[in-house]
Amino acid sequence: MDTFIKRKKTRPVFLGNVQIGGYAPVVVQSMTCTDTRDVRATVSQIKQLEDAGCEIVRVAVPDDEAAGALSDIRKQITIPLIADIHFNYCLAIEAIRSGVDGIRINPGNIGKEKIVKIAESAKSRGTVIRIGVNAGSLEKDLFKKHGGPTAAALVESALRSLAFLQEAGCDAMKLSVKSSDVTTMVEAYRELSSKSDYPLHLGVTEAGSIVNAAIKSSIAMGILLNEGIGDTIRVSVTGDPVSELHVAYGILRAMDIRKVGPDIISCPTCGRCEIDLFKLTREVEAKLTGMKEHLKIALMGCVVNGPGEAAEADIGIAGGRGYGLLFKKGQIIKKIREEEFMATLLDEIYSMIAERKET
Ligand code: SF4
């Protein structure tokens, strides 16, 4: 990590060998959108998510058959598995028995006695529980008391369930208070963070398709992470869950919280641009998808301002008329023809990564 942000210390929990809280790096999660009963499709999607940087994965467990598939899924993947449970506490107990690393329960639709039963089972197997409060399914009494799913209502719901689980002797827990409303979500997490030192899982729920999800999540998580709040994040996207990882790592990179993957800096172009920068940017992004090494790569439309504007980049190209200047750390290295841009850039990037590994 390389950040000026002072993280709030939370008590660490472990999902498999992944630490959450206790100053561990902010962990990136996602959730499958396959039918969990379809083990092959679910495992295949988990592997795609893992390739894109997913560090913990959650699957929905709506019925007995889905719960029955968990053990098979767990055996075929390497990242920690979390079972997402609503309504039926028996499914939570079944999931815990099947060997998942964690479960997420929604206190709004599972009452106290059942939460305590889940706690006893989780404790006996060392399974981590996330108390996942969701503004859309708040307990009725809290909804009435607060006049709706306000930040205070979400926090009260989380703390109430936390107390039930603590009474039952459970300690390996994390909390979330998600809302689709950015302001409510930020307020709720701030409040919760001031009242508890359990790790917090950040998320804006029902955030929409990629553009809306990226905007809402960046604002909400950006505010909270900047205040040192948040131990693990999930960006919810209506669409391919792999895109969630791109947004999540983009947020963490932009804040210098985690340096993972390529940071592609490209100018918007203007009247000075004489190369097809849109195409180059698309191709570079596509080619480097899934790369774990962190490099700042600048793709600039012109030589007038390009190298100077991207002086902080590790490597970049500034376009001219049918050619471009390849530069490293703001220094021009050589002139290349436009049709050579991709091949030259990729060669240079791969050799920079190889050099880093050697040193
Ligand atoms: S780098 Fe050049 S082409 Fe790109 S926006 Fe700046 S001046 Fe325009």
Residues whose N, C-alpha, C, O or C-beta is under 5 A from the ligand:
A	BS01	SF4	C267 P268 T269 C270 R272 C273 M300 G301 C302 N305 G306
